[in-house]
Amino acid sequence: MQDQPWTHAPLVAVDLEGTGAQDKEHEAILEVALVPLHGGSPDMARAWETLVNPGRPVPKRPWISPGLTDEVLADAPSPEQVGQ
């Protein structure tokens, strides 16, 4: 693959939403999104997203998406379930 452009490589864009590095060892992932790239363009038909229940209350912080509340995340899978 070294002689081909990057657009030929199997790539996936990853986006994580979390409580932030300010939580240090208590930082938690709240949402995961994956978007495959084909020919350098997003393949939205194969994109995947899930909320994640961190198993603890989500702190109220300005950088946390306002839609990611304890109530919304209550029925989401745990980090261990998402990783399977």
Contact map, one row per residue, 1 for C-alpha under 8 A:
111100001000000000000000000000000000000000000000000000000000000000000000000000000000
111110000000000000000000000000000000000000000000000000000000000000000000000000000000
111110000000000000000000000000000000000000000000000000000000000000000000000000000000
111111010000000000000000000000000000000000000000000000000000000000000000000000000000
011111111000000000000000000000000000000000000000000000000000000000000000000000000000
000111111000000000000000000000000000000100000000000000000000000000000000000000000000
000011111000000000000000000000000000011100000000000000000000000000000000000000000000
000111111100000000000000000000000000011100000000000000000000000000000000000000000000
100011111110000000000000000000000000000000000000000000000000000000000000000000000000
000000011111000000000000000000000001110000000000000000000000000000000000000000000000
000000001111100000000000000000000001110000000000000000000000000000000000000000000000
000000000111110000000000000000000111100000000000000000000000000000000000000000000000
000000000011111000000000000000000111100000000000000000000000000000000000000000000000
000000000001111100000000000000011110000000000000000000000000000000000000000000000000
000000000000111110000000000000011100000000000000000000000000000000000000000000000000
000000000000011111000000000011111000000000000000000000000000000000000000000000000000
000000000000001111100000000011110000000000000000000000000000000100000000000000000000
000000000000000111110000001111100000000000000000000000000000000100000000000000000000
000000000000000011111110001111000000000000000000000000000110101100000000000000000000
000000000000000001111111001100000000000000000000000000000000001100000000000000000000
000000000000000000111111001000000000000000000000000000000000000000000000000000000000
000000000000000000111111001000000000000000000000000000000000000000000000000000000000
000000000000000000111111111000000000000000000000000000000000000000000000000000000000
000000000000000000011111111000000000000000000000000000000000000000000000000000000000
000000000000000000000011111000000000000000000000000000000000000000000000000000000000
000000000000000000000011111100000000000000000000000000000000000000000000000000000000
000000000000000001111111111110000000000000000000000000000000000000000000000000000000
000000000000000001110000011111000000000000000000000001000000000000000000000000000000
000000000000000111100000001111110000000000000000000101000000000000000000000000100000
000000000000000111100000000111110000000000000000001111000000000000010000100000000000
000000000000000111000000000011111000000000000000111100000000000000000000000000000000
000000000000011110000000000011111100000000000000111100000000000000000000000000000000
000000000000011100000000000000111110000000000011110000000000000000000000000000000000
000000000001111000000000000000011111000000000011100000000000000000000000000000000000
000000000001110000000000000000001111100001110111000000000000000000000000000000000000
000000000111100000000000000000000111110001110110000000000000000000000000000000000000
000000000111100000000000000000000011111111100000000000000000000000000000000000000000
000000110110000000000000000000000001111111100000000000000000000000000000000000000000
000000110000000000000000000000000000111110000000000000000000000000000000000000000000
000001110000000000000000000000000000111111000000000000000000000000000000000000000000
000000000000000000000000000000000000111111100000000000000000000000000000000000000000
000000000000000000000000000000000011110111110000000000000000000000000000000000000000
000000000000000000000000000000000011110011111110000000000000000000000000000000000000
000000000000000000000000000000000011000001111110000000000000000000000000000000000000
000000000000000000000000000000000000000000111110000000000000000000000000000000000000
000000000000000000000000000000000011000000111111000000000000000000000000000000000000
000000000000000000000000000000001111000000111111100000000000000000000000000000000000
000000000000000000000000000000001110000000000111110000000000000000000000000000000000
000000000000000000000000000000111100000000000011111000000000000000000000000000000000
000000000000000000000000000000111000000000000001111100000000000000000000000100000100
000000000000000000000000000001110000000000000000111110000000000000000000100110000000
000000000000000000000000000011110000000000000000011111000000000000000000100111100100
000000000000000000000000000001000000000000000000001111110000000000000000111111100000
000000000000000000000000000111000000000000000000000111111100000000000000100001100000
000000000000000000000000000000000000000000000000000011111000000000000000000001000000
000000000000000000000000000000000000000000000000000011111100000000000000000000000000
000000000000000000000000000000000000000000000000000001111110000000000100000000000000
000000000000000000100000000000000000000000000000000001011111000000001100000000000000
000000000000000000100000000000000000000000000000000000001111100000000000000000000000
000000000000000000000000000000000000000000000000000000000111110100000000000000000000
000000000000000000100000000000000000000000000000000000000011111100000000000000000000
000000000000000000000000000000000000000000000000000000000001111110000000000000000000
000000000000000000110000000000000000000000000000000000000000111110000000000000000000
000000000000000011110000000000000000000000000000000000000001111111010000000000000000
000000000000000000000000000000000000000000000000000000000000011111110000000000000000
000000000000000000000000000000000000000000000000000000000000000111111000000000000000
000000000000000000000000000000000000000000000000000000000000000011111001000000000000
000000000000000000000000000001000000000000000000000000000000000111111101100000000000
000000000000000000000000000000000000000000000000000000000100000001111111100000000000
000000000000000000000000000000000000000000000000000000001100000000011111110000000000
000000000000000000000000000000000000000000000000000000000000000000001111110000000000
000000000000000000000000000000000000000000000000000000000000000000111111111100000000
000000000000000000000000000001000000000000000000001111000000000000011111111100000000
000000000000000000000000000000000000000000000000000010000000000000000111111100000000
000000000000000000000000000000000000000000000000000010000000000000000001111110000000
000000000000000000000000000000000000000000000000011110000000000000000001111111000000
000000000000000000000000000000000000000000000000001110000000000000000000001111111100
000000000000000000000000000000000000000000000000000111100000000000000000000111111100
000000000000000000000000000010000000000000000000000111000000000000000000000011111110
000000000000000000000000000000000000000000000000000000000000000000000000000011111111
000000000000000000000000000000000000000000000000000000000000000000000000000011111111
000000000000000000000000000000000000000000000000010100000000000000000000000011111111
000000000000000000000000000000000000000000000000000000000000000000000000000000111111
000000000000000000000000000000000000000000000000000000000000000000000000000000011111
